[in-house]
Amino acid sequence: MKHSILILLTIFCTFTFFGCDKDEPTPSDPITLSQQDIRNACRKSPNRGKRIQIFGGSLSVRAIKTSYADLLKSNLQVEVQFCGRGGAGYGINTIDGMVNLGAENDLEAVAANNCVPEQVNHYADPKADIYILWCSTNDYTASNPIGTVESYSTADGYATDALASQCGGLNYCIRSLRALNPKAKIYIFDALKFFANPGGYDKESAAVNSLGAKYYDYVVAQDAVAAHHELPLLHQYDFAAFTKDNAALYYLADGYHLTAQGYETLAWYHLYFLATGKTYTGLITK
């Protein structure tokens, strides 16, 4: 009997360490992708030539003025519409924002409420093939409640006050986009590190916002919502290219926003994900 158990344990351990699909990079894989590898993946991608809309905060919209947009278009032949706005998070942090959610197409309302759910209400195109919900630091810095995967769902009867939370806003966006275009793909991009203080890049940092929540708690919650809805997730937080040591190269002096070189580096990670549906967090060589 003991001999049989030993054999079973040996088989289990062998499967655990060697049975994973090596065609799919994971955060722990010692694989280095090259830009040429990514170009090759783009040529045979089912997402080639698709129409993409990106919703989010300033990181998503500032990409328009960099090589990021050109790299996506030239490698995937996609049409990209940037719908983000600086400072926008997923939580709606004013009562007026909750009341006005879903108002008619009014640009002033979008500016006043300034949250990603309003972007979805006003700009989401039913003809788009892919919707990207790009998460950021904004819910953390605004001290919006984190919420849970059940915020603004059947579990709470789609409670309006749940929309004040990051997860409630994310759930609102997902529900709205699915209703608008059930055939479209929805991708979640969790938030990148920031380097204004250790709380933005050190998971063990004691830094918290005014609610007493850590930044990484918000990232974990973003990932949980994606898993709850079984949506593809790009785990940006662990991108190996962005570290404290090279932050000055890829981030502006504020520690939150990317430089032109930062956007170029980010584009290759995004291209690989859009081409293959797989997250890769290791280094990318030229």
HUJONOR-V848050 format. One line per field, one symbol per residue. phi: phi as a letter, one per 40 degrees, with the letter a starting at -180 (. if undefined). psi: psi as a letter, one per 40 degrees, with the letter a starting at -180 (. if undefined). A space follows every 10 residues. Layout:
BEGIN
phi->???
psi->???
END
This chain:
BEGIN
phi->.ccccccccc cccccccbcc cccbcbdccc cbcbccdcdc cccbccccgc cbbbbiccdc cccdcbcdcc cccccbfcbb bcbcadgcbc cccbcdcccc dgcccbcccc cccfacdcdc dcbdbccccb bbbccacccc ccfcdcgbcc cfaccbgfcc cccccdcccc cdcccccccc accccbbbbc cccbbcadcc bbcccccbcc cgbccccccd cdcccdcccf bdbcccdcdc cbbdcbdccb bcccgbbccd ccccccdccc cccccbgbcb bccbcc
psi->dddddddddd dddddddeei heehiidehf hhiidddddd dddeheehei hhhhiaaddd deddeaeddd dddddefihh hheihhehad iheiddddde heiighdddd dddgiddddd ddehheeidh hhhhiaeddd defiidaiee hgaddeffhd eeeeiddddd dddddddddd gdeiihihhi iiiifdidde ehdeiehiae eeiidddddd ddddddddef ihhhgddehd dhiddeddde iideediiid dddddddddd dddddeeihh eaihi.
END
